Amino acid sequence: MSESNESPQEMYLRPYESSNDDEDADDSNDKQEKAEIQRKKRRREPKRQREWNLVRTFDKQQDAIDYVKSLKCWRRAYKNHTYDGNKEYYRCGNRKKRDKQCTASIYLLYHATSLSVSLYETTDDHSCSPTSPSSSYTQRQLSPEMKAEIETLYKVNDYKAKKIFEILQNNGHTPRNVTQIQNYLHQIKKKEMEASYIARYNDYCRQN
């Protein structure tokens, strides 16, 4: 058995010499990482080229903003500065911000040469395929129809949130969950308490 002439300190300081097996393993890992990157690139969807149609032009900026709000379907997405003016893009509100977006979209063009604002919309139809009567509302919201029905079921029949949730679903509505109904019932009860307090206060003022 041959003995090494190196001291323990020299053996500790000696650089590590990799074997061919280690180099082959590193090359294999590099190839796998590159293959994974290429696979993700191929899976990425190509960017859509949208076509836009002019819907109408407003003389005042506030009129344009109020009109978009009245549609109760669109959410602000981003802004873009162009030679023609600033463009404010809106996405479909039936999809959450981080989900795959609906193909339908609109934008407001704030003209650089005047105070007028033009509304444009895509030629694509809604890909979110809303089917409920309250389809212009995202599931984060309760439509006016649902709110009216909830108030009737609560005030007339004294139904609880779970029962109201089931009735709304049977009638073709799409509330998010029972908690959403409970929150709206809490708002109704709060308004009733405030109205009762104001009435008692007015009675007290008249008597004194």
C-alpha positions as CSV (number, residue, x, y, z in Angstrom):
1,M,0.0,0.0,0.0
2,S,1.5,3.3,-1.1
3,E,1.6,6.2,1.2
4,S,1.0,9.8,0.1
5,N,3.7,12.3,0.8
6,E,1.2,15.1,1.1
7,S,0.5,16.6,4.4
8,P,-3.1,16.9,5.7
9,Q,-3.0,20.6,5.0
10,E,-1.8,20.1,1.4
11,M,-4.5,17.5,0.8
12,Y,-7.2,20.0,2.1
13,L,-6.0,22.8,-0.1
14,R,-5.7,20.6,-3.2
15,P,-8.3,21.6,-5.8
16,Y,-11.1,19.2,-6.5
17,E,-10.7,17.3,-9.8
18,S,-14.1,16.4,-11.3
19,S,-14.6,13.1,-12.9
20,N,-16.0,12.4,-16.4
21,D,-19.2,11.2,-14.7
22,D,-19.7,14.5,-13.0
23,E,-19.2,16.4,-16.3
24,D,-21.6,14.1,-18.1
25,A,-24.2,14.7,-15.3
26,D,-23.8,18.5,-15.6
27,D,-24.2,18.4,-19.4
28,S,-27.3,16.3,-19.0
29,N,-28.8,18.8,-16.5
30,D,-28.0,21.7,-18.8
31,K,-29.8,20.0,-21.7
32,Q,-32.8,19.3,-19.6
33,E,-33.1,22.9,-18.5
34,K,-32.7,24.2,-22.0
35,A,-35.4,21.7,-23.2
36,E,-37.8,22.9,-20.5
37,I,-37.2,26.5,-21.5
38,Q,-37.9,25.8,-25.1
39,R,-41.1,23.8,-24.2
40,K,-42.4,26.8,-22.2
41,K,-41.7,29.2,-25.1
42,R,-43.5,26.9,-27.6
43,R,-46.5,26.8,-25.2
44,R,-46.8,30.6,-25.0
45,E,-49.8,31.8,-27.1
46,P,-49.1,34.2,-29.9
47,K,-50.1,37.8,-29.4
48,R,-53.5,38.7,-30.9
49,Q,-53.9,41.4,-33.5
50,R,-57.1,43.2,-32.6
51,E,-59.4,45.2,-34.9
52,W,-61.2,48.1,-33.5
53,N,-64.5,49.8,-34.5
54,L,-65.5,53.3,-33.5
55,V,-68.7,53.2,-31.4
56,R,-69.4,56.9,-30.7
57,T,-67.7,60.2,-29.8
58,F,-68.5,62.3,-26.7
59,D,-68.1,66.0,-26.5
60,K,-67.1,65.9,-22.8
61,Q,-64.7,63.5,-21.1
62,Q,-67.0,62.9,-18.1
63,D,-69.8,61.9,-20.4
64,A,-67.6,59.2,-21.9
65,I,-66.5,57.9,-18.4
66,D,-70.1,57.9,-17.1
67,Y,-71.3,56.0,-20.2
68,V,-68.7,53.2,-19.7
69,K,-69.6,53.0,-16.0
70,S,-73.3,52.7,-16.9
71,L,-72.5,49.5,-19.0
72,K,-71.4,47.8,-15.7
73,C,-69.3,45.4,-17.6
74,W,-65.8,46.9,-18.0
75,R,-62.8,47.3,-15.7
76,R,-59.8,49.6,-16.3
77,A,-56.8,47.6,-17.6
78,Y,-54.0,50.0,-18.6
79,K,-53.2,53.3,-20.3
80,N,-51.2,54.0,-23.5
81,H,-49.8,57.3,-24.8
82,T,-50.0,57.8,-28.5
83,Y,-49.6,60.6,-31.1
84,D,-53.5,60.8,-31.4
85,G,-53.9,61.1,-27.7
86,N,-54.1,59.0,-24.5
87,K,-55.9,55.7,-24.7
88,E,-57.5,54.1,-21.7
89,Y,-58.2,50.4,-22.2
90,Y,-60.9,48.4,-20.4
91,R,-61.1,44.6,-20.0
92,C,-64.2,42.5,-19.6
93,G,-65.3,42.4,-15.9
94,N,-66.6,38.8,-16.2
95,R,-63.1,37.5,-15.7
96,K,-60.8,38.1,-12.8
97,K,-57.7,40.1,-13.5
98,R,-55.2,37.2,-13.2
99,D,-57.4,34.7,-15.2
100,K,-57.3,34.2,-18.9
101,Q,-58.9,37.4,-20.3
102,C,-62.0,37.7,-22.4
103,T,-61.3,38.6,-26.0
104,A,-63.8,41.5,-25.9
105,S,-62.3,44.9,-25.0
106,I,-62.9,48.6,-25.4
107,Y,-60.8,51.8,-25.0
108,L,-61.4,55.5,-24.7
109,L,-59.3,57.8,-26.9
110,Y,-58.8,61.2,-25.3
111,H,-58.0,63.3,-28.4
112,A,-54.8,65.3,-28.3
113,T,-56.3,68.1,-30.5
114,S,-59.7,68.5,-28.8
115,L,-61.7,67.8,-25.6
116,S,-63.7,65.1,-27.3
117,V,-63.4,61.4,-26.4
118,S,-64.0,58.5,-28.7
119,L,-65.1,55.0,-27.7
120,Y,-63.8,52.0,-29.6
121,E,-64.6,48.4,-29.2
122,T,-63.0,45.2,-30.6
123,T,-64.6,43.2,-33.4
124,D,-64.3,40.1,-31.2
125,D,-67.3,38.8,-29.3
126,H,-67.1,37.9,-25.6
127,S,-65.3,34.6,-25.1
128,C,-66.4,34.4,-21.5
129,S,-69.8,33.3,-22.7
130,P,-72.1,34.8,-20.1
131,T,-75.4,33.0,-19.8
132,S,-77.1,34.4,-16.8
133,P,-79.7,37.3,-16.8
134,S,-77.1,39.3,-14.9
135,S,-74.3,38.6,-17.3
136,S,-73.1,42.2,-17.5
137,Y,-72.0,41.9,-13.9
138,T,-69.0,40.0,-12.7
139,Q,-69.6,37.4,-10.0
140,R,-67.9,39.7,-7.6
141,Q,-71.0,41.8,-7.7
142,L,-74.7,41.4,-7.2
143,S,-76.8,42.8,-10.0
144,P,-79.8,45.1,-9.3
145,E,-82.1,42.2,-10.1
146,M,-80.5,39.9,-7.5
147,K,-80.5,42.7,-4.9
148,A,-84.2,43.3,-5.4
149,E,-85.0,39.6,-5.1
150,I,-82.8,39.2,-2.0
151,E,-84.6,42.1,-0.3
152,T,-88.0,40.6,-1.1
153,L,-87.1,37.2,0.1
154,Y,-85.7,38.6,3.3
155,K,-88.3,41.2,4.2
156,V,-91.4,39.3,3.0
157,N,-90.4,35.7,3.7
158,D,-87.7,36.2,6.3
159,Y,-85.4,33.7,4.5
160,K,-81.8,33.2,5.6
161,A,-78.8,33.6,3.4
162,K,-78.5,29.9,2.5
163,K,-82.1,29.6,1.4
164,I,-81.9,32.8,-0.6
165,F,-78.7,31.5,-2.3
166,E,-80.5,28.4,-3.4
167,I,-83.5,30.3,-4.7
168,L,-81.3,32.7,-6.7
169,Q,-79.5,29.8,-8.3
170,N,-82.8,28.1,-9.2
171,N,-84.0,31.4,-10.8
172,G,-81.0,31.5,-13.1
173,H,-78.8,33.9,-11.2
174,T,-75.1,33.3,-10.3
175,P,-74.3,34.7,-6.9
176,R,-70.7,33.9,-5.9
177,N,-71.4,32.1,-2.6
178,V,-73.6,32.2,0.6
179,T,-71.2,34.7,2.2
180,Q,-71.9,37.2,-0.5
181,I,-75.6,37.0,0.4
182,Q,-74.9,37.3,4.1
183,N,-72.9,40.5,3.5
184,Y,-75.7,42.0,1.6
185,L,-78.2,41.1,4.3
186,H,-75.9,42.7,6.8
187,Q,-76.1,45.9,4.7
188,I,-79.9,45.8,4.6
189,K,-80.0,45.3,8.4
190,K,-77.6,48.2,9.0
191,K,-79.8,50.5,6.8
192,E,-82.9,49.4,8.8
193,M,-81.1,50.1,12.1
194,E,-80.0,53.6,10.9
195,A,-83.5,54.4,9.6
196,S,-85.0,53.3,13.0
197,Y,-82.5,55.4,14.9
198,I,-83.2,58.5,12.8
199,A,-86.9,58.0,13.3
200,R,-86.5,57.7,17.0
201,Y,-84.3,60.8,17.1
202,N,-86.8,62.8,15.1
203,D,-89.6,61.7,17.5
204,Y,-87.5,62.8,20.4
205,C,-86.8,66.2,18.8
206,R,-90.5,66.8,18.2
207,Q,-91.5,65.9,21.8
208,N,-88.8,68.1,23.3
